Amino acid sequence: MSVPYLMEDRREAGRLVAKVDADAWVREYLAPVMPTGAPEVLDVGAGPGHIAQAVCRAWPDSRVVAFDGNPERLAAGSGSADGAALVRRCGDARDLPFEDGVFDVVYSRLMLQYVAERGRAVAEMARVTKPGGVVVLFDLDGQLVWHDPVSPALSAVLDPVVAALRATGFDPHTGRQLYRLAREAGLTDLAVRVDPYHVIAGPIEPAEREQWHLKLDIARPAIARALGSSGAADKAVRIFLDHLDSEDTLTYSVAFTVTGRQKPGARRR
């Protein structure tokens, strides 16, 4: 069994790659905690492995495992960088198929928001981290739900859709939970960082609009289930895009990053 994911679609791998500068993200969030030498690194919820490939490029002597619940999405990525070892593994983030204390760095980017048992997934990430190794948790808070103003039409589609998504395990406020989850997993020396993620003030830029349009189109089956029909889903997508196109609206979210260390002698399962 793998973690349910709302965006199961053949287009999703390409969307994930296009939406982020993977090399810049690795420099910003992983480079400060990466040990010297030849680190063992695990990417949990790797998608097509684009971030893992950036780790390989930055640390050619590293061994990196890209781990994801969808074999087709995982296989959609290209090979590893020259000189680096990239391994692709498929399975359930709540039951990682690795021995205790294997990795120097374990990270998850935008995966935990889809996991109902996210505490179990974080505990597993901590378990497979070496004593003194680092876990990096990166996820959003406020995605889909922070807007001003919220028109009656937007509220009429957002409220049932978000409620239906919550029933699948998705939580738009996962970011704020990361500190607690890291503590519960026994990680120490915790550091918390909060950055703007989506900030759309006034009309959305065309390139970002294309990203949102694709995301909503991929999510259309889930929206249709929440609202009861494909026609209602089409209308909901139009309402949301009209909101993003407006001169008068603000949509925003933030990204939480929580970094912690696995303490020596940590208790294993």
Buried (B, 14 or more C-beta within 10 A) or exposed (E): EBBEBBBBBEEBBEBBBEBBEBBEBBEEBBEEBBBEEEBBBBBBBBBBBBBBBBBBBBBEEBBBBBBBBBEEBBEBBEEBBEEBBBEBBBBBBBEBEBEBBBBBBBBBBBBBBBBBBBBBBBBBBBBBBBEBBBBBBBBBBBBBBBBEEBBEBBEBBBEBBBEBBEEBBBBBBBBBBBBEBBBEBBBEEBBBEEEEBBEBEEEBEEEEBEBBBBBBBBBBBBBBBBBEEEEBBBBBBEBBBEBBEBEEBBBBBBBBBBBBBBBEEBEEE
